[in-house]
Amino acid sequence: MSSMTEYEGMKVTIMGLGLHGGGLASARFFIEEGAEVTVTDLRDEKILGPSIRKLASFPVRFVLGRHEMSDFSKADIVVKNPAVPASSPYLKAAARVESDISIFLRHNNRPIIAVTGSKGKSTVVSAMFHAIQLRYPEARLGGNITVSPLTFIDECRAESAAPVILELSSWQLADLRGKRLLKPAVSLITNIMHDHQNSYDSMEAYVADKKIIYADQTKEAYTVINGDDPWSAEFASETPAKSIPFFRDEGSARGISAWLAEDGSGWYRDASGEEEILPAHIAICGEHNRLNLLSAALVLKLFGTAGSDVKQRLADFRGIPHRLELLTEKRQVRWYNDSASTIPEATAVAVKSFSAPLILITGGTDKNIDFSPLESYAAVPKKMILLEGSASDKMADILESRNLPFSGPFASLKEAVQCAEKEASPGDIVLFSPGATSFGMFLNEFDRGDQFRALVGSL
């Protein structure tokens, strides 16, 4: 047990064990702090098996396949999964509701770099972490990237200049509303796109949760904003920190800002002059990824870790799984896994990242979002292959209205991959970029990408 004993003897309920590590890390943390821990999840032991097995040696009570109201009403603390809505009657019965992020922030004494946005978050934080370790080997990365910061909380209790980089979803931010715990040295909003509209009443409600990232920053801190985003002016006017924008091109840049030059290099300008912060040549493909690296470089510059070594480290960054991930080349056909694409805008930028003939495997489940962006890229692939799902039904309607051919929808990813293999010619690219959620056919987008990787590996 750690030296901190404020939770000793408390009754703590973990609501939502999940498979991404947040519930697991929370359970371990409170057990080690001496609390009496109950883990409850609506899913059963079969689905949650991997997480349950990791708690096998710990004294924990499991309530699976259901919730019991007494586990909430009699608990001193309820730790919720980000996906559980605040309107849950179980949460309303709780005396105190926390999340793994809020518990971490209560005990962390390191500077925070926080990143949110609709798309690009994981790429940006991973690139930052890859680069900043040159200066701060003790830096840590957690949050929505599927690593709970509670897994390294013991390292962060003492003061240190080494930062913690947190990727935060809108739901994770919503769990911090009113707690005044998140005070990043630098915050970043990558972009705002139509997403999660199955969970929000409006775009304004979705964006309101994103705004929590800067709500409690100090005036000495920085908020980095995508200057090309329609919401940027609102963010800049509201943040209490210094607002610094980045832009897709120099023509839009103004004042203290960063931008991409015509050759693809990234530049920063302030009162002291201009400085290249990102080389023209980078290891990952796609203009959107170049913009992701620019925003990462700007954050690191403002945090005080700029330099040629950091700049080159960003340029060498090769990306992360499930995001335009090159899996293999077989018979002169390259296969890419972009399973983290859960909205059509993300698939649009993925499609436009390639010039070679393209076979696109796409589709899945709808989350009440607009699929009209499909029209901007539907004619680019030489073949579109649809997976079954409510989103695919919308996609099929659009494709049929434009007389664009497609195959499917297929009831399994295996059938879709087999179709792509049959259609592919030497020099082609097969891109798996669903542009929709994974519900129904897969556990989540990571399971979806792992299954695709396995199927491609078996070809």
Residue pairs with C-beta under 8 A, 6 or more apart in sequence:
1 8
1 32
1 33
1 34
2 32
2 33
2 154
4 33
4 107
4 157
5 33
5 34
6 33
7 30
7 33
7 34
7 35
7 77
8 33
8 34
8 35
9 34
9 35
9 36
10 30
10 35
10 36
10 76
10 77
11 35
11 36
11 38
11 74
11 75
11 76
11 77
12 30
12 35
12 36
12 37
12 38
12 75
12 76
12 77
12 78
12 79
13 37
13 38
13 39
13 40
13 71
13 72
13 75
13 77
13 78
13 79
13 94
14 23
14 26
14 27
14 30
14 37
14 38
14 39
14 40
14 79
15 40
15 41
15 67
15 72
15 78
15 79
15 80
15 81
15 84
15 90
15 91
16 22
16 23
16 40
16 41
16 80
16 81
16 83
16 84
17 23
17 24
17 27
17 39
17 41
17 43
17 48
17 51
17 52
18 24
18 41
18 48
18 51
18 81
19 47
19 48
19 50
19 51
19 443
19 444
20 146
20 444
21 51
21 146
21 147
21 148
21 151
22 81
22 82
22 99
22 100
22 148
22 150
23 39
23 41
23 51
23 79
23 81
23 100
24 51
24 54
24 55
24 148
25 100
25 148
25 150
25 151
26 79
26 100
26 103
26 148
26 150
27 37
27 39
27 55
27 58
27 60
28 55
28 58
28 150
29 100
29 103
29 150
29 153
30 37
30 77
30 79
31 37
31 58
31 59
31 60
35 76
35 77
36 61
37 58
37 59
37 60
37 61
38 60
38 61
38 62
38 63
38 71
38 75
39 55
39 60
39 61
39 62
39 63
40 62
40 63
40 64
40 66
40 67
40 68
40 71
41 48
41 63
41 64
41 65
42 65
42 66
42 67
43 64
43 65
44 64
44 65
45 52
45 62
45 64
45 65
47 443
48 64
52 62
63 71
67 90
69 89
69 90
69 93
72 78
72 90
72 91
72 93
72 94
73 93
73 94
75 94
75 95
76 95
76 96
77 94
77 95
77 96
77 97
77 98
78 90
78 91
78 94
78 96
78 97
78 98
79 97
79 98
79 99
79 100
79 103
80 88
80 91
80 97
80 98
80 99
80 175
82 99
82 169
82 171
82 172
82 174
82 175
83 171
84 91
85 199
86 174
91 97
97 175
98 175
99 172
99 175
99 176
100 148
100 149
100 150
101 143
101 149
101 166
101 168
101 172
101 175
101 176
102 175
102 176
102 179
102 181
103 150
103 153
104 142
104 148
104 149
104 150
104 153
104 156
105 112
105 176
105 179
105 181
105 182
106 181
107 153
107 156
107 157
108 149
108 153
108 156
108 157
108 164
109 156
109 157
109 158
109 159
109 160
110 140
110 156
110 159
110 160
110 161
110 162
110 163
110 164
111 161
111 163
111 164
111 184
111 185
111 303
112 163
112 164
112 165
112 166
112 182
112 183
112 184
112 185
113 128
113 163
113 164
113 165
113 166
113 184
113 185
113 186
113 187
113 188
113 299
113 303
114 165
114 166
114 168
114 182
114 184
114 186
114 187
114 188
114 213
115 121
115 124
115 125
115 128
115 165
115 166
115 167
115 168
115 187
115 188
115 190
115 299
116 167
116 168
116 169
116 170
116 173
116 187
116 188
116 189
116 190
116 210
116 213
117 124
117 188
117 189
117 190
117 191
117 192
117 210
117 226
118 190
118 191
118 192
118 193
118 194
118 195
118 343
118 345
119 190
119 191
119 193
119 195
119 288
119 343
119 345
119 346
120 190
120 191
120 288
120 291
120 292
120 295
121 144
121 145
121 167
121 168
121 169
121 190
122 144
122 145
122 167
122 320
122 323
122 340
123 284
123 289
123 292
123 319
123 320
123 323
124 188
124 190
124 292
124 293
124 295
124 296
124 299
125 141
125 143
125 145
125 165
125 166
125 167
126 141
126 145
126 317
126 319
126 320
127 292
127 293
127 296
127 314
127 317
128 165
128 296
128 299
128 300
129 139
129 141
129 165
130 313
130 314
130 316
130 317
131 296
131 300
131 305
131 310
131 313
131 314
131 317
132 139
132 163
132 165
132 300
132 303
132 305
132 310
133 139
134 309
134 310
134 313
135 305
135 310
136 161
136 162
136 163
136 305
137 162
138 155
138 160
138 162
139 162
139 163
139 164
139 165
140 149
140 152
140 155
140 156
140 162
140 163
140 164
140 165
141 147
141 164
141 165
141 167
142 148
142 149
142 151
142 152
142 164
142 165
142 166
142 167
143 149
143 166
143 167
143 168
143 169
143 172
144 167
144 168
144 169
144 172
145 167
146 446
149 156
149 164
149 166
156 164
163 185
163 303
166 184
168 213
170 196
170 206
170 209
170 210
171 199
171 209
173 182
173 209
173 210
173 212
173 213
174 209
174 212
176 182
176 212
177 209
177 212
180 216
181 216
182 212
182 213
182 215
182 216
183 216
183 217
183 218
183 221
184 213
184 214
184 217
184 221
185 221
185 222
185 303
186 221
186 222
186 223
186 224
186 299
186 302
186 303
187 213
187 214
187 217
187 221
187 222
187 223
187 224
187 239
187 241
188 223
188 224
188 225
188 295
188 299
189 210
189 213
189 214
189 223
189 224
189 225
189 226
189 229
189 231
189 235
190 226
190 292
190 295
191 226
191 229
192 207
192 210
192 229
192 230
192 231
193 343
193 345
193 346
194 203
194 343
194 345
194 369
194 370
195 206
195 342
195 343
195 367
195 369
196 206
196 367
197 203
197 206
197 367
197 368
197 369
198 366
198 367
198 368
198 369
199 367
200 206
207 231
211 235
211 238
213 223
214 223
214 235
214 238
214 239
214 240
214 241
215 240
216 240
217 223
217 239
217 240
217 241
218 240
218 241
219 240
219 241
219 242
220 241
220 242
221 240
221 241
221 242
222 241
222 242
222 243
222 244
222 299
222 302
223 235
223 236
223 239
223 241
223 242
223 243
223 244
224 244
224 245
224 246
224 295
224 298
224 299
224 302
225 232
225 235
225 236
225 243
225 244
225 245
225 246
226 232
226 245
226 246
226 291
226 295
227 245
227 246
227 247
227 252
227 253
227 257
228 247
228 248
228 252
232 245
235 243
236 243
236 245
244 256
244 257
244 258
244 298
244 302
245 253
245 257
245 258
246 257
246 258
246 259
246 291
246 294
246 295
246 298
247 253
247 257
247 258
247 259
247 260
248 259
248 260
248 287
248 291
249 259
249 260
249 262
250 259
250 260
250 261
250 267
252 259
253 259
253 269
255 269
256 269
256 270
256 271
257 268
257 269
258 266
258 267
258 268
258 269
258 277
258 294
258 295
258 297
258 298
258 301
259 266
259 267
259 294
260 266
260 267
260 290
260 291
260 294
261 267
261 280
263 280
264 280
264 281
264 282
264 290
265 276
265 278
265 279
265 280
266 276
266 277
266 278
266 290
266 293
266 294
266 297
266 298
267 274
267 275
267 276
267 277
268 274
268 275
268 277
268 297
268 298
268 301
268 306
269 275
275 301
275 306
276 311
277 294
277 297
277 298
277 300
277 301
277 306
277 311
278 290
278 293
278 294
278 297
278 311
278 314
278 315
279 311
279 312
279 315
281 315
282 289
282 290
282 293
282 314
282 315
282 317
283 315
283 316
283 317
283 318
283 319
284 293
284 317
284 318
284 319
284 324
285 324
285 353
285 354
286 324
286 349
286 350
286 352
286 353
287 349
287 352
287 353
288 349
288 353
289 319
289 324
289 353
293 314
293 315
293 317
296 314
297 306
297 310
297 311
297 314
300 306
300 310
300 314
319 325
321 337
321 446
321 449
322 337
322 338
322 339
322 340
322 445
322 446
322 449
323 338
323 340
323 341
324 336
324 337
324 338
324 350
324 353
325 336
325 337
325 338
325 449
326 334
326 335
326 336
327 335
327 336
327 337
327 452
327 453
327 456
327 457
328 334
328 335
328 456
328 457
329 335
330 456
330 459
331 424
331 426
332 426
332 427
333 424
333 425
333 426
333 427
333 428
333 429
333 430
334 356
334 428
334 429
334 430
335 429
335 430
335 432
335 456
336 350
336 429
336 430
336 431
336 432
336 433
337 432
337 449
337 452
337 453
337 456
338 346
338 347
338 350
338 431
338 432
338 433
338 434
339 432
339 433
339 434
339 438
339 445
339 446
339 448
339 449
339 452
340 346
340 445
340 446
340 449
341 347
341 350
341 433
341 434
341 435
342 367
342 434
342 435
342 436
342 437
342 438
342 445
343 369
343 435
343 436
344 369
344 370
344 371
344 372
344 373
344 374
344 435
344 436
345 373
346 433
346 435
347 360
347 362
347 374
347 377
347 433
347 434
347 435
348 373
348 374
348 376
348 377
348 435
350 431
350 433
351 358
351 360
351 377
351 380
351 381
351 431
351 433
352 377
352 380
354 429
354 431
356 427
356 428
356 429
357 382
357 425
357 427
357 428
357 429
358 380
358 381
358 382
358 428
358 429
358 430
358 431
359 381
359 382
359 383
359 384
359 385
359 420
359 423
359 424
359 428
359 429
359 430
359 431
360 381
360 383
360 384
360 385
360 431
360 433
361 385
361 387
361 413
361 416
361 417
361 420
361 430
361 431
361 432
361 433
361 434
361 452
362 384
362 385
362 386
362 387
362 392
362 395
362 432
362 433
362 434
362 435
362 436
363 386
363 387
363 388
363 389
363 391
363 392
363 395
363 408
363 409
363 434
363 435
363 436
364 387
364 389
364 391
364 392
364 434
364 435
364 436
364 437
364 438
364 439
364 440
364 441
364 448
365 389
365 390
365 391
365 436
365 437
365 438
365 439
365 440
365 441
366 389
366 390
366 391
366 393
366 394
366 436
366 437
367 391
367 436
367 437
371 391
371 394
371 395
371 398
371 435
372 398
374 395
374 398
374 399
374 435
375 398
375 402
378 384
378 398
378 399
378 402
378 404
379 402
379 404
381 431
382 428
383 405
383 406
383 407
383 420
383 423
384 399
384 404
384 405
384 406
384 407
385 406
385 407
385 408
385 410
385 416
385 419
385 420
385 423
386 392
386 395
386 396
386 406
386 407
386 408
386 409
386 410
386 416
387 408
387 409
387 410
387 413
387 416
387 434
387 441
388 408
388 409
388 410
388 411
388 441
389 409
389 436
389 440
389 441
391 434
391 435
391 436
391 437
392 408
392 409
392 436
393 409
395 406
395 435
396 406
396 409
399 405
399 406
407 419
407 423
408 415
408 416
408 419
410 416
410 419
412 441
413 441
413 448
413 451
413 452
413 455
414 455
417 452
417 455
417 456
417 459
420 430
421 430
421 459
424 430
432 449
432 452
434 445
434 448
437 445
438 444
438 445
438 447
438 448
441 448
442 448
442 451
